[in-house]
Amino acid sequence: MEIHIQTPLSLILLLPFFFFTFLPLSSQACHQVDRDALLDFKHSINPLNLLQSWIPSTDCCSTWDGIACDPSSGRVVQVSLPVLSDKVCSMNVTLSPSLGNLSFLQFLDLSDLNRLSGPIPPELGKLSRLSYLYLSNNCLSGEIPVSLGRLTRLKILHLSWNLLSGSVPSALFHSMPLLYDLDLSYNNLFGVIPSSIGKLISLINLELQSNRFYFC
């Protein structure tokens, strides 16, 4: 069954991009915990030959592409990587669990890399400040970790166009009162659509098509 619910809200959906685009430059040096987490992540996707500017001896807040920091604390609040045009799944390019150590992160966009494979690390559920999570257009597989249900500040969750499988955890949507945009389309998900999706009181856009869902 294909399910598609959408409300024209292009301006609203662009707001997070405008916010982080004009975030002031940091006046504080990159925090060591954040630097270590980002370098672990760089190592995990090294076969893509990305992130040439991520040099350990430089300040991640001021010179690393795709990184934005809070100007007062120097903590990383945004990670957004460039788009790769070709889609070639690789078993050697996976998401590092160390991303879960970016405790001040608000915006994570790893969509359209087209090559990230393996499971979504459960450690992403530790990102208590995360509001925007984009992982679409990759080769991520396995089940959606129930730990994402701990992201109580999440507003947008995009996991579409991957190879995710299994059923959607019923506990996933119990504590996401701010989530207004959910896209799980074009995966290999199956089973009953959890009734907890009804707890998403702010939901405006829901994309579930091209899976094998059904109503109980």
Buried (B, 14 or more C-beta within 10 A) or exposed (E): EEBEEEEEEEEBBEEBEEBBEEBEEBEBEBBEBBBBBBBBBBEBBEEBEBBEEBEEEEBBBBEBEBBBBBBEBBBBBBBBBEEBEEEEBBEEBBBBBBBBBBBBBBBBBBBBBBBBBBBBBBBBBBBEBBBBBBBBBBBBBBBBBBBBBBBBBBBBBBBBBBBBBBBBBBBBBBBBEBBBBBBBBBBEBEBEBBEBBEBBEEBBBBBBBBBEBEEE
